Amino acid sequence: MMQYKAVIFDMDGVLVDSEIFWKMAEKEVFSALGVKVTEALALKTQKMTTSQVTKFWYDYHPWQDVSFEEVENRVISHVIELIESECCQISGIEDVMGKLKLEGYKIGIATNSPRRIIPTVLQKLNVSELVDVVSAAECVTEGKPNPAIYLKTAAELDLMPFQCLAIEDSYSGMKAAKGAGMAVVAFTNGNTELTFDIADYHLTDFNCFNMSSFL
């Protein structure tokens, strides 16, 4: 019987329902720079890192006089403001993380989002003291679906990948965790369009979460 020693969570769509915030920030910031942000093109940026998104829109419609770094910071700042002001916690996640910690599991975060946003999310959930390791976009040269971020998170937890259970809500995230050698829980949260054929388990609601289901 497999005995996991850590649970590693994706952030956007798993800890907080923030993906709509990224879309809002993306449209507002890049439209202000003269870019025509269409729904069709925005779909292509959905799982990119913020730096990749910035490059994507610059290549599509170059702007002048504003650095990539400044544009990225505008997007991130807007998302932070929305997370702080809106109710976006995924139901049951605080209780799950608290229970995992009491049961002796290590907790990691592995996200394609920039590091600057993570403290805001953890404070929103009131779980800052429960998380052992945080890995963000800046930690690796390639984001998900590359497995690098999961390999790094496991190493910082001082564990082998097979000792970690990853919880993801996207196919690219699941592919990254599987590529690192981890078992994966596909968190659907009502998303009937999520393809989770590569996942080892699937979970519809954190209020039904029990580690014994994954052992």
SVG drawing of the C-alpha trace seen along z (x, -y; Angstrom):
<svg xmlns="http://www.w3.org/2000/svg" viewBox="-20 -55 36 57">
<polyline fill="none" stroke="black" stroke-width="0.4" points="0.0,0.0 1.4,-3.4 2.0,-5.8 2.2,-9.4 4.1,-11.8 3.0,-15.1 0.2,-16.7 1.1,-19.3 -1.6,-21.6 -1.9,-23.7 -3.1,-27.2 -5.5,-28.8 -8.6,-26.7 -7.6,-24.5 -7.0,-26.8 -8.9,-29.8 -11.3,-30.3 -9.1,-33.0 -8.9,-32.1 -11.6,-34.6 -9.5,-37.3 -6.6,-36.5 -8.8,-36.9 -10.1,-40.2 -6.7,-41.5 -5.3,-40.3 -8.0,-42.1 -7.8,-45.3 -4.0,-45.7 -3.4,-44.7 -6.4,-46.5 -5.0,-49.7 -1.8,-49.1 -3.7,-49.1 -4.0,-45.3 -7.2,-43.9 -7.8,-41.0 -10.2,-38.5 -11.8,-35.5 -10.2,-33.2 -6.7,-34.4 -7.2,-34.6 -7.9,-30.9 -4.4,-30.3 -2.9,-32.1 -5.0,-30.3 -2.3,-28.1 0.7,-30.2 2.8,-32.0 2.5,-35.7 5.7,-36.3 4.6,-34.0 1.3,-35.8 3.1,-39.2 5.3,-38.0 2.4,-36.4 0.5,-39.7 3.6,-41.7 4.3,-39.4 0.7,-39.8 0.6,-43.6 3.8,-45.3 3.5,-48.3 6.0,-51.1 7.4,-52.8 6.3,-50.2 8.7,-47.4 7.7,-43.7 8.3,-43.8 6.0,-46.7 3.2,-45.1 3.6,-41.8 3.4,-43.7 0.2,-45.5 -1.5,-42.2 -0.3,-40.6 -1.3,-43.7 -4.8,-43.7 -5.2,-40.0 -4.0,-40.5 -6.6,-43.3 -9.4,-41.0 -8.4,-38.1 -8.3,-40.5 -11.7,-42.0 -13.7,-39.1 -14.9,-35.8 -12.9,-33.2 -11.9,-30.5 -12.6,-27.0 -15.1,-25.4 -13.5,-23.1 -9.9,-23.8 -9.0,-25.4 -10.3,-22.4 -8.5,-19.9 -5.2,-21.6 -5.6,-21.8 -6.6,-18.2 -3.6,-17.1 -1.2,-19.0 -2.7,-17.4 -2.3,-14.0 1.4,-14.7 1.5,-15.3 3.8,-17.9 2.0,-20.5 3.4,-22.1 2.2,-24.6 3.3,-24.3 1.9,-26.9 2.6,-28.6 1.5,-31.9 4.2,-34.4 5.5,-34.2 4.3,-37.7 0.7,-36.5 1.0,-33.5 1.1,-35.3 -2.1,-37.0 -3.8,-33.6 -2.4,-31.9 -3.6,-34.9 -7.0,-34.8 -7.3,-31.2 -5.6,-31.7 -3.3,-28.8 0.1,-30.5 1.5,-28.5 0.4,-25.2 2.4,-25.3 5.9,-23.9 7.1,-24.7 6.0,-27.1 7.2,-26.8 6.1,-29.5 6.8,-30.4 10.1,-32.1 11.5,-28.9 11.9,-27.0 12.8,-27.9 9.8,-26.1 6.3,-26.0 3.7,-23.3 3.3,-20.9 7.0,-20.6 7.5,-18.5 10.3,-20.8 8.2,-22.6 7.0,-19.4 10.4,-17.9 11.7,-21.0 8.8,-21.0 9.4,-17.4 13.2,-18.0 12.5,-21.0 10.1,-18.8 13.0,-16.4 10.9,-13.6 10.9,-11.5 8.2,-12.3 6.4,-9.0 5.9,-10.0 3.9,-13.1 0.2,-13.3 -0.5,-16.2 -3.9,-17.9 -4.5,-19.6 -7.5,-21.1 -5.9,-21.3 -4.6,-18.7 -1.3,-20.6 -0.9,-20.5 -1.7,-16.8 0.8,-16.1 3.5,-18.0 2.9,-16.0 2.7,-12.7 5.9,-13.6 7.6,-14.1 6.5,-10.6 3.7,-11.6 0.2,-10.3 -2.4,-12.8 -5.8,-13.8 -7.9,-15.5 -10.0,-18.2 -13.0,-18.7 -15.0,-21.1 -18.0,-20.8 -16.0,-21.2 -17.5,-18.6 -15.1,-19.5 -11.9,-18.5 -10.1,-15.5 -8.7,-13.5 -7.8,-10.2 -4.2,-10.4 -5.1,-11.1 -4.9,-8.3 -7.9,-9.6 -10.5,-12.3 -12.2,-14.6 -15.3,-16.7 -15.5,-18.5 -13.0,-19.2 -15.8,-18.7 -15.6,-15.0 -11.8,-14.8 -10.3,-11.9 -6.7,-10.8 -7.7,-7.2 -9.4,-7.3 -6.0,-7.7 -4.0,-5.1"/>
</svg>
